[in-house]
């Protein structure tokens, strides 16, 4: 039976259409053309393609009431279930009754009139069918593209598969592989990366930032990278601002800072070290800072090592050293000043060293002559004395008896000016004493100049003529030095006269 409202095939005993729900009213079938199924004999509507009872193909069956074949609607492409023979459209894949795959297709049956003269209804139906097929093909493609886009966004934005800790570890590993071991990166939950640490130069800083920015998950980069030059300058500026301008900082390639210079006390040294340690990027701080007390101790030790133990050095907060004490001569005073100047940290030297007033007359020769004269007067002609410049008497020669030897030693010891008496007298045959030493102008000149140097008169020289006239030349600081130089020359026995050509420099 055919529903008059939606033209759906329904059972003969149905009261309502299962498709549109319309009430079925029985009408006279007289005059209505039908088709009889040759298989089971069931009457089917003229437009039916298959028997509603057994599914027999009614497309070739002629109408029962004289309708011409041209008026029968041509069959469309169909496919039958291999099990139950139920017909389905060619686009169907499975049987609705038993789920059997519809693999066997039936070739479309048509006549030449269908290809040349298609009806408008069939043309429109084919268009709708093609559009349906295209839609089913485009939908999976569209869904795939959407899923790929969303997945790519989530991946590169770090919302899936990656998190902050993982990306942070990757960046720090790349920095270490690049040799930037003193840099570290931290990424917060908003994907903001903070890079901090120290590098040797500007090019390494740019390399580090390039590595961090290459990770697309990172939305923003905050830079706390410093170069060696920047930190070194910052430390030195802070030292100067804190009154420690004599201390300087130098950072090597291993990021170790060395503090050099000097301060007044240990508290200032500790303050300088603490300033350097505020920079956590540095690996270590080396302390080469010295206090003024340490420098003064070094100067005093150097003076003592050179035999100038009576000279003392004191250093004030302006790094000016003051030398005080006594020396034997001008040469020792000059040596002390040079030792202090050898310390480059010192900015100046104040010389308050004094020269000892040492008698420099030729007492040795005088005592020697007097002692030998006394020995001869006592009959000890084979014993003679030699007195050194250090006033040590050495008795030489020979004595015929032990009593003569003891007498000579007692005569020498009676001279209180002598520091000691050495016994080199030989008991044995009498030996004549050596002849008196003749005066030699050249030798006398050398002895006078030696005595002048020992007295600290480094700027004075003596010239002795063949007639033993002494001319003193040069310069001294005071008139007292002129007097001392003249007296030294006059004390030599062979000197007949002393002429003074010494200039006093004020």
Number of C-alpha atoms within 10 A of each C-alpha: 17 17 21 13 13 12 13 14 17 17 15 10 9 13 14 15 20 14 13 12 12 14 14 18 11 10 6 7 8 6 7 10 16 19 23 18 20 13 13 12 12 14 18 22 18 22 19 19 22 20 22 19 14 15 17 17 17 22 19 11 16 16 20 13 12 8 13 9 12 8 10 17 14 20 18 14 15 16 22 21 22 15 13 13 13 16 19 18 12 17 13 15 15 15 20 12 10 10 11 14 14 19 13 11 16 11 11 12 12 12 10 8 11 12 9 8 8 12 14 9 8 14 11 11 12 12 11 12 13 12 12 11 12 11 11 11 11 11 11 11 11 11 11 12 12 12 12 12 12 11 14 13 13 15 15 15 18 19 13 12 10 14 15 20 13 12 21 20 15 14 23 21 15 15 21 13 10 13 12 20 15 18 20 21 22 19 23 12 9 10 20 16 24 17 20 17 20 24 24 19 13 13 10 17 21 11 13 23 16 11 14 24 15 10 16 13 21 21 13 15 17 14 15 14 22 18 17 22 14 13 20 17 14 14 22 22 15 15 21 13 10 13 12 20 15 15 20 22 24 19 19 11 9 12 19 16 25 18 23 17 17 24 25 18 14 14 10 18 21 13 13 26 19 12 14 24 15 10 15 10 19 19 12 16 18 15 16 14 21 19 19 23 17 16 21 22 16 15 24 23 15 16 21 15 10 13 12 20 15 14 20 22 23 19 23 13 11 12 20 17 25 19 23 17 17 19 22 17 20 20 16 19 22 13 14 27 19 12 14 25 16 10 14 8 15 19 11 16 18 15 17 14 21 16 16 14 12 11 11 17 19 20 19 19 18 14 21 21 16 13 23 21 15 17 20 13 10 13 11 20 19 20 25 25 28 19 21 15 13 11 19 18 26 19 23 18 23 23 22 15 12 12 9 19 21 13 13 25 19 12 14 23 15 10 15 8 12 18 11 15 19 15 15 14 22 18 14 12 12 14 14 12 14 10 6 7 6 7 12 13 19 13 10 22 20 15 15 23 21 15 18 23 16 16 24 21 23 17 15 20 21 24 19 22 13 9 12 19 15 25 19 20 17 16 18 19 13 12 13 10 18 21 11 17 29 20 16 18 30 17 16 17 12 16 19 12 14 19 14 15 14 20 16 14 9 6
